[in-house]
């Protein structure tokens, strides 16, 4: 351009202020991962009045994808990204904005100062679909994008149609309807209603609850320490960068375990007292001249048993703490079978301590009464048998009990982990009856002969009697797989599925392995990542009669491992498609001829009754690799909220012709850890 000034000043503030009014292009042409991250700042493409014509390229103008990028100024209170502070703008496309050119008359570096409010009196708006198809808004107003899923709580009550531009929900929970009148929304009614929440423990929880808590606390304890880094100053959390107090963590879990075992020891003492009293009654005769002397001697021996067992109980937490401390660094993985090993070893150690302390007292009682006293091992076995019988009884009462579950944030419901008491008893009996000397001193190595310690195994000479019983329980390594689909509750058995994960780590569906049977109600479904790589996926069972025939993914989550590229693991190929919809809200006013459209442009036919959407017919999006957004194409209907139901089947059994653009996904049938 020709120089028209006497001095060449090329920065804003000492040159002419070149400002403009523009319109933000539809977000599909600029909202990508690459431009919405810190290294590029937050930007959008804009069409500037007086600089860019409203027509597209075919009409001699410029299409949206070729418009310039603009930076957006933020108010100081929102931060700018320094020190982890800041926020993104909430633009969707179609907004009218004001800005200036950072390079003055060169007009190549637009910066946005602010935006005009989208007045709700605007007429003649275009839909996002129309604007995208044409490649330009033509500076016309855009309606709200129905593919941006607002909360169901923001919908108007009685399914009235909201105005298509320039209205937001206000602080009173109101929004403008199609007649531009303020109407209360469902958010208002939900915020003002009361709801009673009850949590009944029920008869089923006692034994199962204690077992589940012990198993999960052990898993959490060892999972935590596997992730820590050992230094000369102690254990360091490499993520948070802080020292972890080992003794404090050991105190927490050992206190929990000692409470449960204290109850068990006192139960054994009660049984022992009953057996002793029965034998004393046989020995001591009220009419005997030595009755008083014999009674005092018997009482002294019984008092010795009481004091000895109380002393063991008092030292129980330290004993458990020492056992746990010896296992740190040796156990990497704690499946349920490892928790059973731990408890059987702990029981054997406690039994030996009880036997060593009570042995002399029981021998003295045997000599005094002339009767053989029961062994501590037989009493412990009897106590465990009672627990096993109690659990079997609870299993018989399942129909009378409401089963409860834990809840894990970003995962969902988690079923109780009930250990196999018979398995614990078998390992305990094997270990305790082995006759090995110094059992307590070598408890960690003898209990976990399957634990790798350096380059050796816990019991390198094979001396542990458990060596042949625990070979299938892996405690030395933790392999990471795609997430597991866990189906539980509902009264049935057998339903199983594998998660389908796309290349960016989202769960997009499942491949059903077995429909199961006998389900009286819809079971719970959780997407579980054993290595905690991914999180956030949610799922819901789809029932037919008493079977689980499919699983709908509500949220795909992120960062899950996909089936491709996992070493030493063979998978199989599946192909997916949309086979139906989940109706979250039926809406009103729909009519024959309305359609449900996917991102791909393919359509389903809604099932409509009395103007409300109840389902959909058809199959679309063959070879999908992500959960598609669905839009309802209707001139009259309002308020329906739907989401897609996907189905994935093995490629070799897929019967329809496969289109060239279909994507095939490899999945892993993950092991179901015991």
ABEGO torsion letter per residue (X at the ends): XBBABABBBABBGABBBBBBBBBBBBAAAABBAAAABAAAEBBBBBBBBGABBABBAAAGBBBAAABBBBBBBBBAAAEAGBGGBEBBBABAEGBBBBBBBAAEAAGABBBBABBBBBBAABBGBBBAAAAAAAGBAGGBBBBBBAABBBBAAABBBGGBBBBABGBBBBAAGBBBBAAGBBBBBAAAAAAABBBBBBBBAEAAAAAAAAAAAAAAAAAAAAAAAAABBBBAAEBBBAAAGBBBBAAAAAAAAAAAAAAAAAAAAAAAAAAAAAAAAAAAAAABBAABAAAAAAAAAAAAAAAAAAAAAAAAAAAAAAAAAAAAAAABGABABBBAAAAAAAAAAAAAAAAAAAAAAAAAAAAAAAAAAGBBBBBAAAAAAAAAAAAAAAAAAAAAAAAABBBBBBBBBGAEBBBBBBBBAAAAAAAAAAAAAAGBBGAAAAAAAAABAABBBEABBABAAGABAAAAAAAABBAABBBBBBBBBBBBEGGBBGBBBBBBBBAAGBBAEBBBABAEBGBABBBBBBBBBAAGABBGBBBBBBBBEABBABBBBABAEBGBBBABGBBGBBBBBBBBBBAEBBBABAEBGBBBGBBBBBAAGBBBBBBBBGGBBAEBBEBBGBGBABBBBBBBBBAABBGBBBBBBBBBBBAAABABBBBAABBBBBBBBBBBBX
